[in-house]
Amino acid sequence: MDLLILDELREHRTPEAWAALSKTTMARPNALTVCISNAGDDQSVVLNQLRQAAMGETNETLGLFEWSAPDGCALDDPQAIAQACPGLGWGTITMAAILNSLATDPPAVFRTELLCQHVPALDSAIDPAAWGACADALGAASLAAERRAGARVALCCDVSLDGQHVTLYGAALLGDGRVRLFPVGSWASVDEARDVIPPLVTEIAPTEFGWFPNGPGAALAPEFRTLRLKFRRTLAEVKKGPDGIKRVITDDEEEFARLSAGLEKEACQTFAADVLGRRVIHPDDPLLNAHVHAATKVRTGDSWRFGRTDAGHVDAAYAAAGALYLARMIPKPEPVPRSRVF
């Protein structure tokens, strides 16, 4: 085979096809392999590897011809769009058509398809620009300090699908309605986390502590079930009452919050909506950033949750979303009635 053309190389999620096809040209003296593609995401393993090798300029047989906009540019920057679309104005491609795509495409899709920019995930569950705008690297008081000051504080723990990562995150509901997120701890395995989490939770003494029992967090179920914390209330599940209104149903026998399958979706979607509405303050934690950017949507009907398969570790995103959800579900304290002197 003298000529091998691979279109949409970004769709190669594993190296098997590339490994097999690229070797068919080795027996030809003047063989040429041409790979054509828009930019991809973190799962575009073949495209990412070849581009990185080409950028290193160490292989004289490898060439990169790329038209892309500068990273971090505004979506509607006309100069950036022109850099990524060299045919703009020279045929049927018009700025009006591109702006129409901007109005109808998700931001990640527009960046890959029109700006030829790498994105962490094409179907991002959390808007990357909004997440960046919610960052506050300087932070504020500690989670324990927020708790002592009377803030409604919640903790949530989650485990990665492969069991190789565990994250405990906290959230404090502030007086202005925003939620500040706090990293509490992360561990490289369930075994490492098993004996550490209970004393950490006890020390912080949150109003709520939660986990996702229908996911890989079940590996720590014995530890969670033996946490004998006397919370003011316990979130067990949300059910509709006879009047059709959803209410929190408490369960005094289980002194932890169980974020079951339905609440898992609610937690993920609440988290995404709060980020989009700039109602979240996060510490710009590299671990949480990576997991949030890796989180994609797994849809069930009109609802969705964060995807765990093929997305890398997303347990920090789940833990932060669960903590935020629980913090928002904590009822406001009843006002103390003033005594009247006659």
DAZI-V6366 format. One record per backbone hydrogen bond with DSSP energy under -1.0 kcal/mol. CO is the residue of the C=O (numbers start at 1). NH is the residue of the N-H. Records with the same first field share a line. If there is no record, write none. Layout:
# DAZI-V6366
CO=NH  NH
This chain:
# DAZI-V6366
2=32
4=34
6=36
8=11
9=12
11=13
12=46
15=19
16=20
17=21
18=22
21=24
25=28
32=4
34=6
36=8  9
40=119
41=44
43=45
44=48
45=49
46=50
47=51
48=52
49=53
50=54
51=55
52=56
54=57
59=62
70=73
74=77
77=81
78=82
79=83
80=84
81=85
85=88
87=90
93=89
94=98
95=99
96=100
97=101
98=102
99=103
101=105
106=110
107=111
108=112
109=113
110=114  115
111=117
115=69
120=42
127=131
128=132
129=133
130=134
132=135
134=282
136=139
142=146
143=147
144=148
145=149
146=151
147=150
152=173
153=207  208
154=171
155=210
156=169
158=167
160=163
165=160
166=187
167=158
168=184  185
169=156
170=182
171=154
172=180
174=177
178=174
179=281
180=172
182=170
185=168
187=166
189=193
190=194
193=197
196=200
197=201
198=202
199=203
200=204
201=205
208=155
209=257
210=157
211=259
212=215
215=218
216=219
217=220
218=221
220=224
221=225
222=226
224=227
227=229
229=231
235=258
237=249
239=247
241=244
245=241
247=239
249=236  237
254=256
257=211
258=260
260=264
261=265
262=266
263=267
264=268
265=269
266=270
267=271
268=272
269=273
270=274
271=275
272=276
273=277
274=279
275=278
279=179
281=181
282=136
285=289
286=290
287=291
288=292
289=293
290=294
295=125
296=307
298=305
300=303
303=300
305=298
314=318
315=319
316=320
317=321
318=322
319=323
320=324
321=325
322=326
323=327
324=328
325=329
